[in-house]
Amino acid sequence: MKRSLAGIAWILLLAARAAAQEDEFSRPHTRMYKEVAPAVVFVKGGGQVGSGVVIDKSGIVLTSPTACGVSTQTVTVRTRGHVEYSARVLGRVNEKELVVLKIDSEGPHPFVELGDSDSARVGQISYAFGDSFGSIQTDDQVAMSVGIVSGRYEISKERLPGAQYRGPVLEVSAAVNQNQDGGPVVDRTGRVVGLLSLNYDDSKFTGIAVPINVLKSDIERIVKRTGADVDVSPAGEPWVGIELDETDDGLVVQRVYAKSPAERSGVRKGDLVRRANGRKTLTTKTFAETLRPLRPGDALSLRVLREGREIDVDLKLGKKPVY
């Protein structure tokens, strides 16, 4: 009997450990959904439907002409909770598959910030959101899928009817389905790095997105007419000015950008970053999570190992320039 009870206890312990590991694996994905999904919307106009994403609390929405028609001026936007708003078209750039909307409601509306698509590298985690097969309009459920950035290349021809964009794209392995065109692709920091396009090769089981940096100048030009304070420049996120590689001991500085906060503060190539603002930083993920709540102008304290000696480096975060 004792052996039997011991065996049961061991099985229960293993099950508890497995559940804890599964929860640890799922936590970043559930957190991402909680942060981003409220800003993802269903879009309808001109007899067409698709997805969009709110990028400012005043109700600025990015979407695609394939989601609301190439000439429609009045659009319906639906959020979770079956809440519908009318929205007007502030501007469109059909050849880049971009439409900028303004919800006719003061808000404040849940929103997500724009990221830097130039920093999205093949192999990095990416998330695709949208009204997959009518999930928002029918089930009141924003669809999310997770994958990686599986490619970066240029497209020069139409692959599916209605898609006009030609140029550089981000290919993602996250599932992309009908009605998700115009929806966001976000990186692991929860910032928008691309807008999903219909112009993908459905035989590859991957989706593509127009990189957000391709669209930023058009978004800024259109939004300025409204007076909304939306930061769309590549310099909109906090910048240290270093490139890091993961090792078993920590993060090694592989590059220090000229005239960056890191260079001005004395960070050197080869430094091993042990801590950032007191937090142990063994991975690029934990380093990014430390930066995530910070803004340009905020302080960042790094503890680095250099030539066998630990050194504290204090710097002020900057805005990323266009190199």
PyMOL commands that set and color helices and strands:
alter all, ss='L'
color gray80, all
select helices_A, chain A and resi 2-39+65-68+94-96+117-119+132-139+212-226+234-236+261-265+284-291
alter helices_A, ss='H'
color red, helices_A
select strands_A, chain A and resi 40-45+48-56+60-63+74-79+83-93+98-103+125-130+143-155+167-172+184-186+192-197+207-211+238-239+242-246+251-256+272-276+279-280+299-306+309-316+318-319
alter strands_A, ss='S'
color yellow, strands_A
deselect
rebuild
show_as cartoon
